[in-house]
Amino acid sequence: MTPQFDVAVIGLGAMGSAALSFLAARGVKVIGIDAYYPAHSLGSSHGDSRLIRLGYFEDPSYVLPLLKRAYANWRSLEARLRSEILTITGVLQIGAPDSTIVTGTRASCALHDLAYEELDQAEAKSRFPVFSLDADEVALLDPQGGYLRPEAAVMGYLKLAAEDGATLHFGEKVTGIEPDDTGVTIASSTARYRAKKVIVATGSWIAELVPQLKEHAVPIRQVVAWYQPRDGFITQPRRMPAFLRDEGDDGSYFGFPAIGVDGVKIGRHAHFREPIDPNAPNPPVNEADTALLDAFMAKRMPDANGVRVNAITCRYTMLPSEDFLIDLMPGDPRVVVASPCSGHGFKFTSVIGEILADLALDGATPLPIGAFTFDAMERFIVAKSKAPV
């Protein structure tokens, strides 16, 4: 007999593991299926650290209530696990006064009455000597920002889901979903299952199960590197906040203090925007990758620019607007689609898991996701196609 479930969650990375945990906590009969094993290196949920911040330059609408709810949900996860997932270090957002990061952060803080400090070059050097600012640059300190531990978060959600009765299958690739009048059949490499609803949260593989996203959800290669600092004192988390830096035409960079043994971690958002085949191994780090990151360290963080000890590739799955997609499948409310990262989504994991559970059980959520629908994505694509080149 085909196993029967209320909800099936396909993909158990950040968003899928959180959705599975929220569903199991509500007493739902739920199965989670993943082609790989927890916190694997072919997804987007590994690498020791992810930024979290309240002063959100991308769009102030992310802050209330999504980021506020995310912070509360992270703390609830920590309380139940009795372990630390979210560490507050502050986040320093650096750039020219009219740069995207600085103007967007100011607007977000003003709209939501968020506390922040604005530092000029001398003040930033005095407070945080690891950073080298140009004379005309400023730094905005978000005191509530910090970092998350992605592997611990994913493993924590899976642990709680299992404790609450979820069925977990790893090393089993889903090859198709077949909605019909009474539910959805899920076909995998080894079995078939029935569920009333299904959540598809498969990251860089999402277009395999959601063909509507084939031209829009683009997996790209991301590279990050770690450096043993010349001055280990000033790169400790108590003395160095996590950061974002706007380099204008050269893009934006992010980084973290010396959290673990490998030291300071940095990367450039979207790196070289190179599309990759999600079914192939991650391309290796090359000389162009390390030259880019080494040059940034030498110019912007010279006292942290010691020995590069590690560099790895991971993946972003980019949507056209770089916003999230969290919606019911057009024309089929039995299928919930989640492609919420575009390189800046992990901090929202704890609230997106709640939203996905709402959508699967109720077909709607009280949390605002109107900007993250298929319709919103299509409107952006149409508007972009009509914009002057």
Salt bridges, closest charged atoms under 4 A:
ASP6 OD1 - LYS196 NZ 3.37
ASP34 OD1 - HIS40 NE2 3.99
GLU58 OE2 - ARG53 NH2 2.68
GLU78 OE1 - ARG75 NH1 2.65
GLU84 OE1 - ARG149 NH2 3.94
GLU117 OE1 - ARG127 NH1 3.07
GLU118 OE2 - ARG106 NH2 2.98
ASP134 OD1 - ARG300 NH1 3.09
GLU137 OE1 - ARG245 NH2 2.34
GLU137 OE1 - ARG300 NH1 3.70
GLU163 OE1 - ARG80 NH2 3.97
GLU163 OE2 - LYS159 NZ 2.51
ASP164 OD1 - ARG80 NH2 2.76
GLU172 OE1 - HIS169 ND1 2.99
GLU178 OE1 - ARG192 NH2 2.98
ASP180 OD2 - ARG194 NH1 2.74
GLU208 OE1 - LYS173 NZ 3.01
GLU247 OE2 - ARG245 NE 2.73
GLU247 OE2 - ARG300 NE 2.89
ASP250 OD1 - ARG268 NH1 2.76
GLU274 OE1 - ARG221 NH1 2.61
ASP289 OD2 - ARG221 NH2 2.16
ASP289 OD1 - HIS271 NE2 2.73
ASP294 OD2 - ARG308 NH2 2.91
GLU322 OE1 - HIS269 NE2 3.39
GLU322 OE2 - ARG273 NH2 2.91
ASP332 OD1 - ARG334 NE 2.80
GLU354 OE2 - ARG69 NH2 2.53
ASP358 OD1 - ARG26 NH1 2.94
GLU378 OE2 - HIS216 NE2 3.97
